[in-house]
Amino acid sequence: MSQHPADKLSLTQLLVALIRGAERLPMPVLVKDDSLRWRYANRAACEAFGIPRTGYQQRSDFDLLDSELAARMTEGARAALGTRGVTESIEHIGERSLRIFRYPLCVGSRPVGLVTVAQEITDLEETRIAFERQRDFYMALSDVNQSIIRAEADQAAVDVYDTVCDVIVQRTSALMAVIARVDYRRGIATFVQQREKSTALPTLRGMEISLDPTHPRGAGPTARAIREKRIVVVNDVEQDPGMAPWRNLHRAHGVKSAIALPVTVDGQQELALIVYAGARGFFSPELINLLREMVDDIGFALRYQRQGERLRHMALMDPPTGLPNRAHFFECVDRIVRAPKAGACALILLDVNDFKFYNNLFGHETGDSLLALTANRVAGLGDDAGVVGRLGSNEFGLFFPYDGDFDPAAQSRRVLGALGTPCDVGWGSPITLSVAGGYALCPLHGVNADALMRRASMALRAVKQEGGHQLRSYVPELEEKLDHRREVHAEIEQALDEGRIEPWFQPQVDLLTGEVVGLEALARLRTVDGRVIAPGWFIDVIEADATLIRRLGLAMLNGVGIRLPQLDAIGLKVPVAVNIGARHLLAPGFQADFEGLLARHPQLTGRIEIEITEAQSLHDLPRAKDVLQRVREHGVGVALDDFGTGYSSVANMRNLPLTLVKLDQDFVRDLPASVEDQAIVSSVVVAARGLGMRLVAEGVETDEHAELLGALGVTLVQGYAISRPLPLAELGRWVSDWQQPANWCSWARPISPQGDALQYLGAWFGLRRWLARPDLGEPQSVSLFRAHLHEASSPDCAPPLSEFRRLFADLSARIADAVATRGTEGVHRREQLLAEVEAMGRMMRRAAGRNSLVG
């Protein structure tokens, strides 16, 4: 712009006046003409703007300053020339901040120049900037919290990452925010989410950083924060050696500061939040605290989301096993069976019989291991078309479609075989679980989940009550029995809790002397109103529950220990047998139970015998042998109950450290009429004597039982012919009154007859029994008697049996005629012949005394 001479004179005069005062001012002062060329700058202005003291006159901002500052200064000056009065702005020059005041110089109404005065406000500006940053990050923190609160229950974790990064970049002056996920197995952190101010900034998503401090990329703030579990601040990336691998990248994009904060989720540092800024010293202590709160909130948000996922999972799944729970299993089954094209399906409910027992015995840690093993095995039985679930503490469900006919035997082998394999849970010997299973078929037993579940449950309960390791189908009759069984179970538990299970005693007698040589303690349940219930009412319920078996065994041992002094007082200082279930015996906690009981009742040592019941459950003979050997070391005898009924009875007799064998009453009941039972009993007598064991016959109910057992060499007997089980109060009176019938000991012998002699004895007892029958004269009985004579006829045998055979043949022929005679004459003839049979018996007893009948 051209100037009039008068204008130039006026500007010159103004400049002279300004210069005189400005040179002495500490603040920057500069003057520009109306074309915005520099005319004057005092010393402070030259220093502030970094220009020389000379040579700046008549030059523009673009000649003297960097382009960005020049553009801002020129724009501000041009705006000031068009106004009247002072304008104000703030400029940042390097590390300094200046408040710029501009005032137009006018001659008349025309601006002829511009005076600029600057005030140093670096400290004030830093404070303002810090406050604004703090305000911005506080708002960002608030936005993150609001986002977390508003988050829907099904929001994925990546949404939290995106929200945090987006809020930081949008709300604050930070250049970029990044989330890194930690992979401790691989020793790396991977950038998984990013937001940046400008698209010109690089994309870091997917980049991996080593956590190894010796790695070139393992010394940066991200790796250090994760590795050292602390916040790492780099307020000058140029000076931090750990930033060297990325220095050129930072310079290119104006990154001056960075911070890395580890994010802890459920006690594990899983993530890191990294924020980059374009100013040195960006991250003040106040900002660091706000960011610390933010990462805490991130951890909370992720925990909240995972808890929500866990809650949803728990609503449908069983947490310990990961299998569908009862409700979800029910829904799945119902959906499948109600489908339009649903075919034949099977629903099997499985119960680990002894799980509660082992869980209580060993503790929950072992119980959890056992549960996990069982769950894995059940899951292995399922397929993609079916459903497997955990329905209760020890109950599982298995539902699957099938083609053709349902094969119970094959399914039983498949299911029970998988679950019956021994489990090693770190307790020494493996544990073999007994599993009960009940099933219902669709559509045979029901067409919806409710009916199938209810009826399979009935079948399952029936199996549990029987105590078997088996799979059983639902049948309609089951519904009638279940209520009664539940009542019995509840009554037993209450009786055990209240001490209403008590021992009654049944004597064991030696036929050779008639003396009481032992007692068996048998459980009786006394009801709250004083009635006494025999075990036939409740024993099958107890034997189906391992916990009840254990509690009953301990209650009986304790009861006997308390009553031993009273038994001694009535003269019964004899061994007392107490029944212990095989499953209780094989349980790893039995030894501790038993030794604890002996510590409380030391008088039991040498006085009690452990009588093993449920011999069919002695599936682990080596373990049983070890346990019983320790029992024997305490001076306690060991008896095997119901010998002869289990498949392993002979093996038990040979391998276990037994002191006594109890002959099962099934062999005694029909002994007089069964040649086979007589042969078995005779063989057991020989085996027991050879192994050094005592033999007691149970179920002796008649004189004939006692006589024949004595003749066969069984000298110890027990049964109702001697005494029913008695309470302690009545046992003393029985002891005073007891006297063995004389004819019992007349046949008793310490040696068992063999060969022809055994057959002859059986035939003689058979003749006597037949002649005593009141209906012997009836045609049907005559026919049966002739058949008996034919079976009892003995082959040729050596003396002295040959003489008995001749007498027997003659007597048999006359008896055959007599039984066919009717009326009074027939009765009279039979009475005469019975007397002859008794005479023959006396001859046999005399011969037995000389051992002449021993084969």
C-alpha positions, 0 to 999 in steps of 0.5 A: 500500500502506498503512503502519503508523505504525511502518513509516513511522517506520522508513522515515523513520529509514532515509531520514534516515540514507541522505540524510546519506551519499548527498548526498556520494556522486558516484554516483547514489543514489535511494530508492523506497517499497514502491509504487515512488514516488520518495522521495529522489534525490541530486544525481548521480541527478537529473543521471543521470536528467534530473529536477529536484532538487525535485518528484519525491517521491511520483512514479513512474518513468512520471511522471519518465522516458521510457516505455521507460526507465520500463518497464525501471526499474519492472520491475527495481525490482519484481523487486528488491522480491521478493528478498533481497539485491542485484540488478544490471542495466545501463541505457542513458540517452541516451549514458550506460551505468549499472550499477544495483544495487538493495537492498530496505529491510526492517523485519522481513521486510517490504520497505518500500522500495528503495535504488538505486545506479548506477555510471557504466560508459559507457566499459566498456559501449562497450568491451563493446558494441564487443567483442560487435559485433566478435565478431558480425561475426567470426562472420558472416565465418566463416559467409560463408566456410563458405557459400562453401566449401559452395557447390555448383558450380552455385550462382547469383550471387544466392545469394551475395548472399542468403547475405551479407545474411542472415548479417549481419542474423542474426548481428550487431546491424546493422539491414539489409544490402543488395547493389547492382549497378553498371551503368557504362553507365547510370551507376547502382547498383541494389539487388538483394538485401536483408535487414532485422531487422524487416519495418517497415524499408523495402524498397530492392530495385530502387531505383536510385542515380545515380553522378553526384556532381552528382545529388541521390542521387549523394552518398550512401555507396553512390555514393561508394564505387563512384565513388571505389573505396574504403570509405565510412563514415558513423557519424552519418547526421544529420551527413553532408550526403550522406545528406540525401535519406534523412534522414527515412527514417533517422529513422523507422526508427532508422538512425544509421550506415551503411557502403558497401564496393565489391566487386571481381570480376576487377579490376572493381568490380561490386557494393557491400555496404551495412550500416545500424546503429541506433547512432552510431559503430557501425562501428569500425576493427575492424568495417571490417576485418572487413567489408573481408575479407567483401567480398574473400570475396564477390569471391572467391566470385563469381570462383570461381563464374564460374570454375566456370561457365567450366570447365563452359563450357570442357568443352563449348565452345571459349573463343576462338569460343564454338562447341561444341568437338570433344567437345561437337560429337561428342556433339551429332552422335551424339545427333542421328543416333541419334535414332529419327526421324533423317533424312538429315544431312551432316557437313562438316569444314572446314580453313583451309589457311593459318591456321597460316602466317598465325598464325606469320607475323603473330603470335597477335593477328592469328591470333585476329582471323582465327580470330574472323572465320572462326568467325563465318562458319562459325556463319552457315552453321548453322541451329537444327536443326544443329550448328556447332563448332570442332574444332581450331586451324584446323578447324571442323565443320558438321552439318545435316539435309537433304531430298531429294538432297545437292547437292555443287555447291550446298553447295560454293558456299555453304560455300566462298563464305562462307569464301573472302571476303577478310578484313581483319585490319588488315594492309594488304591483305585476306587471302584464305583457302584452305579445304579441306572434306570431308564424309560423309553419314548414313546413306550413309557412316555411322550414328553420329558416329564413322564420320561424323567419321572418313570426313569427316576422310579426305575433308578430308585428301585435299583438303588434300593436293591443296592445293585450295579445294574441298569433297570427298566421302568415297569408300572409296579414300581410306582406302588413301592417308592413311597414306602421305601422313602418312609423307611429310609427317613425312619432309619436315618432318624433312628441312627441320629437318635441312637434307636438302633440297638444290638440284640444277641443270638447265641451260638452253641457247641453241639458236643458240649451244649455250651454257648460259645459265641453270640451274633449281634443283630440290629433292631430298630426301636421306634419312637413309640417303643416298638421293635422292628426286625431288620427284614423291614429295613436291611435292604434299604440300608444295604442300598446306601453306602453311608447307611451301611457305614453308620449302621456298622459303627453304631452296632460296634459301639453298642456292643462295646457299651454292653460287653460288661453286662454280657460278662456279668451274665456269664457270657464272656464269649466272642461277639460277631458284628456284621460289617458290610463289604462296601464299608470294609473296602472303603479307604476310611474303614481302618480309621473308623475301626481303630477309632472305635477300639480306642474308645472301647479297648475291651472290644479287642479279643472279644469281637469278630467282624462278620462280613456281609454282602460277600458278593461285593468283595470285588477287590480281594487283595484290598480286603485281605490287607484290611482284614489282616490289620483287623486280625493284628488288633486281636479281632476275629474275622467271620464270613457270613452266608458262605456258599452264596457268593460266586467268590466264596471258595476264593474268599475262604482260601485267600482271606485271613478268616477265623470263622465261616458262617454256613448259609442257612439256604444249605441248612433249610432243606438239608434233611431232604437234599443229598446235594446239600448234605454233600456240600455241607460235608465238603465245607466241614472238611475244607474249614477244618483243613484251613484251621477255621471254625464253622457255624451253621445258621438257620437251625430251626428243628431238632432234625437240623441239629442232629443231621448237622452234628452227624455231618461234622458241624458242631457249632450251630445257631438258629431259632431252635436254640434261641431267637435274637434277644435283647440284653435284658432277656438274654440273662434269663435264657442263659439260666434256662438253656439246656441242649436236647439230649438227642442233638449231641448223640449224633454230633461228631467232630469228623464229617462222613464221606462217600457211601457213609454220607449217602447212607446217613442222608437216606436214613434221615429221609426214611425217618422223616417220610414215616413221620408224615401224617399224609404218608398213606395218600396215593400221591405220597406213596408214589413220592415215597417210592421215588425217594426209596429209589434215589436213596438206594445205595450201591454195593459198598464195603463192610461195615456199610454192607450190613447196614445196606442189607438191613436198609433194603429189608426195612425199605421193602416192608416200609413200602408195603406199609405205606400202601396199607390204609386205615388203622392197620397201616398206621400201626404198621408204620409206627412199628417200622418207625421204631425199627428205623430209630433202632437202626439209627442207634446202631449207626450212632454206635458205629459212628462212635467207633468211626466205622462210618467214616469213609 
